[in-house]
């Protein structure tokens, strides 16, 4: 379940809170979550590294972005929840650190938890929603807009800040078409999350944070909840099901559809417009 980022469990109450301070359980599950989220192209590249003696640009971006996101997740939980009596506070320091590590990794579409998410501060939930929206790497067992999409957008910002026309990383130039696909995936995914969040807010009278948490968790195929899934109306449940299907299949289908389209045999004249 951890490697496949499904988040299902057969333990009592469906969570891992009794093992919050268990080093073996935490390390095993966290390691499997990360490995499943790296994607099979990266795992194959790492497996053959001794022969190839190089990592592909894809692998480098996935590994670097994954490390940064994990660091952000762990530090945000530790700093924001350290004094929350309903989550981390009251536990031994060692247990708090394990809980911060676990909750920093699990939003990457894993779905396990060692704390009650409905008791977290909204500031923490805000960052957890962002991590769920990003998700894992392409061709992995997780969902989300994918870490490479975020990496490409960061590279675009860096290129603009440097006044460069081309987008590059690690001595390699990224094709402009990939940047356009990343922007398309981000825009459509954000639109789907916003519209469906509004839909279940109106239909079920949910507040913003529980609603967008539920929808983003569905979009990233995460499986986390603020204890509102069971109380959703039939309409809201159908919306969540649709978002889960889109989150798993939609972005991939969109990229494949954009890749399959034939370019036009002509080009329009350029003209500038005001931006910002």
Secondary structure, 3 states (H helix, E strand, C coil): CCCCCCCCCCCHHHCCHHHCCCHHHHHHHHHHHHHHHHCHHHHHHHHCHHHHCCCCHHHHHHHHHHHHHHHHHHHHHHHHHCCCCCCCCCCCHHHHHHHHHHHHHHCCCCCCCCCCHHHCCHHHHHHHHHHHHHCCCCCCCCCCCCHHHHHHHHHHHHHHHHCCCCEEECCEEECHHHHHHHHHHHHHHHHHHHHHHHHHHHHHCCCHHHHHHHHHHHHCCCCCCCCCHHHCCHHHHHHHHHHHHHHHHHHHHHHHHHHHCCCCCCCCCCCCCCCC
